[in-house]
Amino acid sequence: MNLPFRTLDEARVSGKRVLARVDLNVPVENGAIADATRIDRVLPTIRELTSKGAKVVLLSHFGRPKGAPDEKNSLKPIAGALAKRLGKPVAFAPDCIGTQAAQAVAKLRDGDVLLLENTRFHKGEEGNDRGFAKELAKLGDLYVNDAFSAAHRAHASTEGIAHELPAFAGRAMQAELEALEAALGSPKRPVVAIVGGAKISTKLDLLGNLSKKVERIVVGGAMANTFLAAQGKPVGKSLCETDLLETARAVVREARSSGCEIVLPIDVVVARQFAAHAPHRTASVDDVAPEEMILDIGAQSAARAGAMLGEAATLVWNGPLGAFELPPFDAGTIALAVRAAELTAAGALTSIAGGGDTLSALNHAGVADRFTYLSTAGGAFLEWLEGKSLPGVEALRRSA
């Protein structure tokens, strides 16, 4: 795939100081890393750079320290975890600019790895201050961005520094952009999108952009309730944005004018309590009682959507279809996840999914490793689906 930016294939790194922007902002609970996925995603880039003789200097943010040093948001504990997973020592510097950082970089030998302290300990990071970007750039000979998950933020370490040094995409960044290009840039058609979640208000830009690029959008989750109510269907005590009924109708009209079908549930699983294993029943969307709430799509809706996946060549998925964290209201999401995984394994479907709840749901269904690509990028993935330009990506494009 021809990409409009440079990758590591074009970088000459032997003996060079490579400033690599990674995302080590991993969840930590009781002093232990709860999910090391983001660390694992950047290991291939770090290993490739070290194997080619680069002096690797890692930049990352961690938490929200508000532009000043904050011990609880220090990256120092992450250095040990990274070293363990990398299988080689990772040095640590207590600052990301200035004398201490420069001295730590100067000690590096070819193939060594150094992690600098949290970039957000300086106000210039989130302010994308050019002076701060230049101070970072002094520590490297070239720049590699491997943090797609931070690419939607125009910060000094994600955007500004790319204008100061020769800039390249790391392997995780490259894989993400290739997957997204395969999803919506120049996908195999037909394309089906699955969009779930709680509120239509948070997905308006997403729905608007997708409706111009895909043939069908399967809507689930609580946001489907707003669409059903807009059609005059009873939704009982379900979560519903009643002030957005006309907006929902407009989304359907605009999608139709673009040749896109909005697919809503035809049957739903309802209960009177929002609790695991609460007494429940499956009902037609015309038969939801006033005291009931919709907590999942029904079996007929799941089967219909599964058949649509069978007709598709590409799937883009963002958001679960029901309250998947509460069994048995996970059945609809699991059914479609398994169907998508089977089609992907058979070579009949390119499947790309992203978003925290989506990944949790696919892991819950036991099929996360059977999708074509899973994005861990969160906000960046969503903004890309919304059709917005990502500063960290655009900076690479301009420097190519």
Secondary structure, DSSP 8 states (H G I E B T S, - for coil): ---SS-BGGG---TT-EEEEE------EETTEES--HHHHHHHHHHHHHHHTT-EEEEE---S--TTS--GGG-SHHHHHHHHHHHTS--EEES-SSHHHHHHHHHT--TT-EEEE--GGGSHHHHTT-HHHHHHHHTT-SEEEE--GGGTTS--TTTTGGGGTS-EEE-HHHHHHHHHHIIIIIS--SSEEEEE--S-GGGSHHHHHHHTTT-SEEEE-STHHHHHHHHTT---TTS---GGGHHHHHHHHHHHHHTT-EEE--SEEEEESS-STT--EEEEETT---TT-EEEEE-HHHHHHHHHHHHH-SEEEEES-SS-TTSTTTTHHHHHHHHHHHHHHHTTS-EEEEESHHHHHHHHHHT-GGGSSEEE--THHHHHHHTT---HHHHHHHHH-
